[in-house]
Amino acid sequence: MASTDSSTKPTSSSQAPPAAAGAGGACPVADTAGQAGLLARWWPFRSSRPRPHQSSIPKPDGSFWEYPSPEQMQRALERKGYEQSPHDVPMMVQVHNFLNEGVWHEIVAWEKLARPHGHPTLQRFEGRAAHPSPRARWYALLGRLAPTRYGGPPFDRHDWYVQRDDHSVARYVIDYYEAPDSPDGAPVFSLDVRPAMDSWELIKLRAKKALVGFRTAGSDSPNQ
């Protein structure tokens, strides 16, 4: 999968420049800065052996989205005019793939709640870093008022278009945050993934998820 025009910070001490936009079988990549949003899920990143280029994210035609090789990402960076050491690019690819797998994991969980027997696929995606979501703008305001509690704004935003079995399409909004490193020094990212409020069905899905979360929190209470 190739990448969007946002950037990746593969370690807590080095910052990589934005990667170039992709097309066709391209897949989004994340950027840097900010801390976790209130409702986002935490994803600690740890380096691993390189995985095959094929992702676990299915396309509507039955194939799977492809991740970029280090060479492809390096060429994409060069086309955008960014200077990046080839030594750092494999780690950038790992972070790119890691975040995309995390996003898809979250989307599948939402879709199981909406349609338990469905088989969602990713039709397309858009990088929209220049268009903060309403929730991200709200968190940014809270972050200015209480930075230790709410952190900063997301470093990137994507919209993923998920095709369902009946060929309807549900748009998901993803805000990417960078959180403080874990105690062992591993970079930690936070993904705020939720369906866009484009239809009454998706609004009800968000309400259903909130209710499930409320009930789960109540059942875990020591007073229960």
C-alpha positions in Angstrom: 0.0 0.0 0.0 1.3 3.4 -0.8 0.8 6.3 1.5 -1.0 9.6 1.8 0.6 13.0 2.2 1.0 12.8 5.9 4.1 11.7 7.8 5.3 9.1 10.3 7.3 9.3 13.4 8.9 5.9 13.8 10.6 6.5 17.1 10.3 9.0 19.9 13.7 10.6 19.0 13.5 10.9 15.2 10.8 12.5 13.1 10.2 11.4 9.5 8.9 13.8 6.8 5.6 13.3 5.1 5.2 10.5 2.6 3.8 11.0 -0.8 0.2 10.4 -1.9 -0.8 7.1 -3.3 -3.4 5.8 -5.7 -5.1 2.6 -6.8 -4.1 0.1 -4.2 -2.6 2.7 -2.0 -3.0 2.7 1.8 -2.8 5.6 4.3 0.1 6.4 6.6 0.2 8.5 9.8 1.9 11.7 10.8 3.3 13.2 14.0 2.5 15.5 17.0 -0.2 15.8 19.6 -1.4 13.4 22.3 -4.3 11.0 22.7 -7.9 12.1 22.4 -10.3 11.3 25.2 -12.1 8.4 23.4 -9.3 7.2 21.2 -7.8 3.7 21.7 -4.2 3.2 22.5 -1.8 1.3 20.2 1.7 0.9 21.4 4.1 0.2 18.5 7.0 -2.2 18.8 9.3 -3.0 16.0 9.0 -6.4 14.4 10.3 -8.4 11.5 9.0 -7.0 8.2 5.8 -8.6 7.1 4.6 -9.4 3.6 3.3 -6.5 1.5 -0.2 -7.8 1.5 -2.4 -6.3 4.3 -5.3 -8.0 6.1 -7.6 -5.3 4.7 -9.9 -6.7 2.0 -11.1 -4.9 -1.2 -14.6 -5.3 -2.6 -13.2 -7.3 -5.5 -11.9 -10.0 -3.2 -8.2 -9.0 -3.3 -6.4 -7.2 -0.5 -4.8 -3.8 -0.2 -1.1 -3.8 -0.6 1.5 -2.1 1.6 4.5 -0.3 0.1 7.9 -1.8 0.1 10.7 0.4 1.6 11.9 1.1 -1.9 8.4 2.3 -2.9 8.1 4.6 0.1 11.6 6.0 -0.5 10.7 6.9 -4.1 7.4 8.4 -2.9 9.3 10.6 -0.4 11.7 11.7 -3.1 8.9 12.6 -5.5 7.5 14.9 -2.8 10.9 16.5 -2.3 11.7 15.1 1.1 15.2 13.9 2.1 15.1 10.8 4.2 17.8 8.4 5.1 17.1 5.0 3.5 18.1 3.5 6.9 14.9 5.0 8.5 12.5 4.0 5.8 11.9 0.4 6.8 10.8 1.6 10.2 8.5 4.1 8.6 6.9 1.3 6.6 6.4 -0.8 9.8 4.6 2.1 11.6 2.5 2.7 8.5 1.4 -0.9 8.3 0.9 -1.1 12.0 -1.5 1.9 12.1 -3.5 0.7 9.1 -4.0 -2.7 10.7 -5.1 -1.0 13.9 -7.6 1.2 12.1 -9.1 -1.8 10.3 -9.3 -3.8 13.5 -11.4 -0.9 15.0 -13.6 -0.7 11.9 -14.4 -4.4 11.9 -15.4 -4.1 15.6 -17.9 -1.3 14.7 -19.2 -3.3 11.7 -19.8 -6.4 13.8 -21.9 -4.3 16.1 -23.8 -3.0 13.1 -24.1 -6.2 11.0 -22.9 -9.2 13.0 -22.7 -11.5 9.9 -21.4 -8.9 7.5 -18.2 -8.9 5.5 -17.0 -5.3 5.3 -14.3 -4.3 2.8 -12.4 -1.1 2.2 -13.6 0.6 -0.9 -11.3 3.7 -0.8 -9.8 6.2 1.6 -9.0 9.9 1.8 -6.3 11.8 3.6 -7.8 14.9 5.1 -5.2 16.3 7.5 -6.1 19.8 6.4 -9.8 19.3 7.5 -9.9 18.6 11.2 -13.0 16.7 12.3 -15.5 18.4 14.7 -14.4 16.1 17.5 -10.8 16.9 16.9 -11.5 20.6 17.0 -13.4 20.1 20.3 -10.5 18.1 21.8 -8.1 20.8 20.6 -10.1 23.4 22.5 -10.2 21.2 25.6 -6.5 20.6 25.2 -5.8 24.3 25.4 -7.9 24.5 28.6 -6.5 21.4 30.2 -3.5 20.2 28.3 -2.4 17.6 30.9 -5.8 15.8 30.6 -6.7 16.1 26.9 -3.3 16.6 25.2 -3.0 18.1 21.7 -4.7 17.9 18.4 -4.5 14.8 16.1 -1.5 14.7 13.8 -3.6 13.4 10.9 -7.1 12.5 9.7 -8.4 10.0 7.2 -11.8 9.1 6.0 -12.2 5.4 5.0 -15.1 4.2 2.9 -16.3 0.8 3.9 -18.4 -1.2 1.5 -20.9 -3.7 3.0 -22.5 -6.9 1.6 -25.4 -5.0 0.2 -23.0 -2.6 -1.6 -23.9 0.3 0.7 -21.0 2.4 1.9 -20.3 3.6 5.4 -17.8 6.4 5.9 -15.5 6.2 8.9 -13.5 9.1 10.3 -10.1 8.4 11.8 -8.1 10.8 13.9 -4.5 9.8 14.6 -2.8 10.9 17.8 0.6 10.5 19.2 0.7 9.7 22.9 3.6 9.6 25.4 6.0 6.7 25.0 5.4 3.6 27.0 7.6 2.9 30.0 9.9 0.8 27.9 10.4 3.6 25.4 8.1 2.3 22.6 6.2 4.9 20.7 2.4 4.9 21.5 -0.2 6.0 19.0 -3.9 6.5 19.6 -6.6 5.9 17.0 -10.0 7.5 17.3 -12.1 5.5 14.8 -15.9 6.0 14.4 -18.5 6.1 11.7 -19.3 9.5 10.3 -22.8 10.8 11.1 -23.8 10.7 7.5 -27.0 8.8 8.0 -29.6 7.9 10.6 -28.2 4.3 10.6 -24.7 5.5 11.5 -25.9 7.8 14.2 -27.8 4.9 15.8 -24.7 2.8 15.5 -22.7 5.4 17.5 -25.4 5.5 20.1 -25.5 1.7 20.3 -21.7 1.6 20.8 -22.0 4.3 23.5 -24.7 2.3 25.3 -22.7 -0.9 25.1 -19.7 0.9 26.6 -21.8 2.3 29.4 -23.2 -1.1 30.3 -19.8 -2.7 30.2 -18.4 0.0 32.5 -21.3 -0.4 34.8 -20.9 -4.2 35.0 -17.2 -3.7 35.9 -18.0 -1.3 38.7 -16.9 -2.6 42.2 -20.3 -1.6 43.5 -22.1 -4.0 41.3 
